[in-house]
């Protein structure tokens, strides 16, 4: 995940996860960005724990893009 340091969930920045559930809502109808309709429940790969929050599409970065 890539989160801004000012984001309330910044503690999760850099966490490598796997998507375990895809949630949909109508946020895209307010923003005109199709990917805004989706948020994701994630499992941390290192611990196997499901994170307590769902994260939006724009917060996620493919693992191969992490430096």
Backbone as JSON Lines, residues from 0, in Angstrom:
{"i":0,"aa":"X","n":[0.84,-1.18,0.0],"ca":[0.0,0.0,0.0],"c":[0.88,1.24,0.0]}
{"i":1,"aa":"X","n":[0.35,2.27,-0.58],"ca":[1.04,3.55,-0.58],"c":[0.08,4.58,0.01]}
{"i":2,"aa":"X","n":[0.37,5.03,1.21],"ca":[-0.48,6.0,1.89],"c":[0.32,7.24,2.26]}
{"i":3,"aa":"X","n":[-0.31,8.37,2.12],"ca":[0.31,9.64,2.49],"c":[0.61,9.64,3.99]}
{"i":4,"aa":"X","n":[1.73,10.2,4.4],"ca":[2.05,10.26,5.83],"c":[0.97,10.95,6.67]}
{"i":5,"aa":"X","n":[0.19,11.84,6.07],"ca":[-0.88,12.53,6.8],"c":[-2.17,11.71,6.86]}
{"i":6,"aa":"X","n":[-2.23,10.61,6.14],"ca":[-3.42,9.75,6.14],"c":[-3.59,9.12,7.52]}
{"i":7,"aa":"X","n":[-4.81,9.08,8.04],"ca":[-5.02,8.47,9.37],"c":[-4.59,7.0,9.43]}
{"i":8,"aa":"X","n":[-4.52,6.34,8.28],"ca":[-4.13,4.94,8.23],"c":[-2.69,4.76,7.75]}
{"i":9,"aa":"X","n":[-1.87,5.8,7.89],"ca":[-0.49,5.78,7.4],"c":[0.34,4.65,8.01]}
{"i":10,"aa":"X","n":[-0.08,4.13,9.16],"ca":[0.66,3.03,9.78],"c":[0.72,1.8,8.86]}
{"i":11,"aa":"X","n":[-0.2,1.71,7.9],"ca":[-0.24,0.57,6.98],"c":[0.6,0.81,5.72]}
{"i":12,"aa":"X","n":[1.17,2.0,5.58],"ca":[1.99,2.32,4.41],"c":[3.11,1.29,4.26]}
{"i":13,"aa":"X","n":[3.27,0.78,3.05],"ca":[4.34,-0.16,2.76],"c":[4.01,-1.61,3.09]}
{"i":14,"aa":"X","n":[2.85,-1.85,3.67],"ca":[2.45,-3.21,4.0],"c":[2.18,-3.99,2.72]}
{"i":15,"aa":"X","n":[2.72,-5.18,2.62],"ca":[2.5,-6.02,1.45],"c":[1.36,-6.97,1.78]}
{"i":16,"aa":"X","n":[0.32,-6.92,0.95],"ca":[-0.92,-7.65,1.23],"c":[-1.42,-8.38,-0.01]}
{"i":17,"aa":"X","n":[-2.38,-9.23,0.26],"ca":[-3.12,-9.91,-0.8],"c":[-4.59,-9.52,-0.65]}
{"i":18,"aa":"X","n":[-5.25,-9.31,-1.76],"ca":[-6.68,-8.98,-1.75],"c":[-7.47,-10.24,-1.39]}
{"i":19,"aa":"X","n":[-8.33,-10.12,-0.37],"ca":[-9.16,-11.26,0.03],"c":[-10.64,-11.02,-0.25]}
{"i":20,"aa":"X","n":[-11.02,-9.78,-0.51],"ca":[-12.41,-9.47,-0.81],"c":[-12.48,-8.13,-1.54]}
{"i":21,"aa":"X","n":[-13.37,-8.05,-2.51],"ca":[-13.59,-6.82,-3.25],"c":[-14.99,-6.31,-2.9]}
{"i":22,"aa":"X","n":[-15.06,-5.06,-2.48],"ca":[-16.32,-4.44,-2.11],"c":[-16.65,-3.37,-3.14]}
{"i":23,"aa":"X","n":[-17.92,-3.16,-3.41],"ca":[-18.33,-2.15,-4.39],"c":[-19.36,-1.22,-3.76]}
{"i":24,"aa":"X","n":[-19.29,0.04,-4.18],"ca":[-20.27,1.04,-3.76],"c":[-20.46,2.02,-4.91]}
{"i":25,"aa":"X","n":[-21.05,3.16,-4.64],"ca":[-21.34,4.11,-5.72],"c":[-20.47,5.37,-5.68]}
{"i":26,"aa":"X","n":[-19.31,5.3,-5.03],"ca":[-18.44,6.48,-4.98],"c":[-18.06,6.95,-6.38]}
{"i":27,"aa":"X","n":[-17.94,6.04,-7.33],"ca":[-17.58,6.41,-8.69],"c":[-18.6,7.35,-9.33]}
{"i":28,"aa":"X","n":[-19.85,7.25,-8.93],"ca":[-20.88,8.14,-9.5],"c":[-20.69,9.58,-9.02]}
{"i":29,"aa":"X","n":[-19.96,9.75,-7.92],"ca":[-19.69,11.09,-7.39],"c":[-18.37,11.67,-7.91]}
{"i":30,"aa":"X","n":[-17.44,10.78,-8.32],"ca":[-16.12,11.23,-8.73],"c":[-15.85,11.08,-10.22]}
{"i":31,"aa":"X","n":[-16.7,10.32,-10.92],"ca":[-16.51,10.01,-12.35],"c":[-15.24,9.21,-12.62]}
{"i":32,"aa":"X","n":[-14.71,8.52,-11.61],"ca":[-13.55,7.63,-11.78],"c":[-14.03,6.21,-11.51]}
{"i":33,"aa":"X","n":[-14.08,5.35,-12.52],"ca":[-14.63,4.0,-12.36],"c":[-14.0,3.19,-11.23]}
{"i":34,"aa":"X","n":[-12.71,3.33,-10.99],"ca":[-12.07,2.54,-9.94],"c":[-12.46,3.0,-8.54]}
{"i":35,"aa":"X","n":[-13.06,4.17,-8.41],"ca":[-13.5,4.65,-7.09],"c":[-14.67,3.83,-6.54]}
{"i":36,"aa":"X","n":[-15.27,2.99,-7.36],"ca":[-16.38,2.16,-6.91],"c":[-15.9,0.98,-6.06]}
{"i":37,"aa":"X","n":[-14.6,0.76,-6.01],"ca":[-14.09,-0.45,-5.36],"c":[-13.2,-0.14,-4.16]}
{"i":38,"aa":"X","n":[-13.37,-0.97,-3.15],"ca":[-12.46,-0.99,-2.02],"c":[-12.15,-2.46,-1.76]}
{"i":39,"aa":"X","n":[-11.09,-2.69,-1.02],"ca":[-10.56,-4.04,-0.9],"c":[-10.25,-4.4,0.54]}
{"i":40,"aa":"X","n":[-10.63,-5.6,0.94],"ca":[-10.21,-6.17,2.22],"c":[-8.91,-6.88,1.93]}
{"i":41,"aa":"X","n":[-7.92,-6.66,2.78],"ca":[-6.58,-7.15,2.53],"c":[-6.07,-8.02,3.67]}
{"i":42,"aa":"X","n":[-5.24,-8.99,3.29],"ca":[-4.56,-9.84,4.27],"c":[-3.07,-9.55,4.19]}
{"i":43,"aa":"X","n":[-2.49,-9.25,5.31],"ca":[-1.05,-8.98,5.35],"c":[-0.3,-10.28,5.11]}
{"i":44,"aa":"X","n":[0.6,-10.28,4.13],"ca":[1.3,-11.51,3.77],"c":[2.22,-12.01,4.88]}
{"i":45,"aa":"X","n":[2.86,-11.1,5.58],"ca":[3.82,-11.5,6.61],"c":[3.16,-12.19,7.8]}
{"i":46,"aa":"X","n":[1.99,-11.69,8.22],"ca":[1.34,-12.23,9.42],"c":[0.13,-13.09,9.12]}
{"i":47,"aa":"X","n":[-0.43,-12.97,7.93],"ca":[-1.65,-13.72,7.59],"c":[-2.9,-13.09,8.18]}
{"i":48,"aa":"X","n":[-2.77,-11.94,8.8],"ca":[-3.92,-11.27,9.42],"c":[-4.65,-10.39,8.41]}
{"i":49,"aa":"X","n":[-5.99,-10.42,8.48],"ca":[-6.8,-9.54,7.66],"c":[-6.79,-8.17,8.32]}
{"i":50,"aa":"X","n":[-6.49,-7.15,7.54],"ca":[-6.46,-5.79,8.08],"c":[-7.87,-5.35,8.44]}
{"i":51,"aa":"X","n":[-8.02,-4.57,9.5],"ca":[-9.35,-4.19,9.98],"c":[-10.07,-3.17,9.11]}
{"i":52,"aa":"X","n":[-9.39,-2.62,8.13],"ca":[-9.98,-1.6,7.27],"c":[-10.02,-2.08,5.83]}
{"i":53,"aa":"X","n":[-10.93,-1.52,5.05],"ca":[-10.93,-1.73,3.61],"c":[-10.22,-0.52,3.0]}
{"i":54,"aa":"X","n":[-9.44,-0.77,1.96],"ca":[-8.67,0.29,1.32],"c":[-9.17,0.5,-0.1]}
{"i":55,"aa":"X","n":[-9.14,1.72,-0.56],"ca":[-9.57,2.09,-1.91],"c":[-8.52,1.7,-2.94]}
{"i":56,"aa":"X","n":[-8.98,1.58,-4.16],"ca":[-8.12,1.18,-5.28],"c":[-6.88,2.07,-5.39]}
{"i":57,"aa":"X","n":[-7.04,3.37,-5.21],"ca":[-5.91,4.29,-5.38],"c":[-4.85,4.15,-4.28]}
{"i":58,"aa":"X","n":[-5.15,3.42,-3.21],"ca":[-4.17,3.2,-2.14],"c":[-3.24,2.02,-2.43]}
{"i":59,"aa":"X","n":[-3.59,1.22,-3.41],"ca":[-2.86,-0.02,-3.66],"c":[-1.86,0.13,-4.8]}
{"i":60,"aa":"X","n":[-0.74,-0.52,-4.64],"ca":[0.33,-0.51,-5.64],"c":[0.74,-1.97,-5.85]}
{"i":61,"aa":"X","n":[0.83,-2.43,-7.1],"ca":[1.29,-3.81,-7.31],"c":[2.64,-4.05,-6.66]}
{"i":62,"aa":"X","n":[2.83,-5.2,-6.04],"ca":[4.06,-5.5,-5.29],"c":[5.3,-5.37,-6.16]}
{"i":63,"aa":"X","n":[5.22,-5.69,-7.45],"ca":[6.41,-5.59,-8.29],"c":[6.83,-4.14,-8.52]}
{"i":64,"aa":"X","n":[5.98,-3.17,-8.16],"ca":[6.31,-1.75,-8.29],"c":[6.9,-1.15,-7.02]}
{"i":65,"aa":"X","n":[7.02,-1.94,-5.98],"ca":[7.54,-1.44,-4.7],"c":[9.07,-1.46,-4.75]}
{"i":66,"aa":"X","n":[9.65,-0.36,-4.3],"ca":[11.11,-0.27,-4.28],"c":[11.62,-0.2,-2.88]}
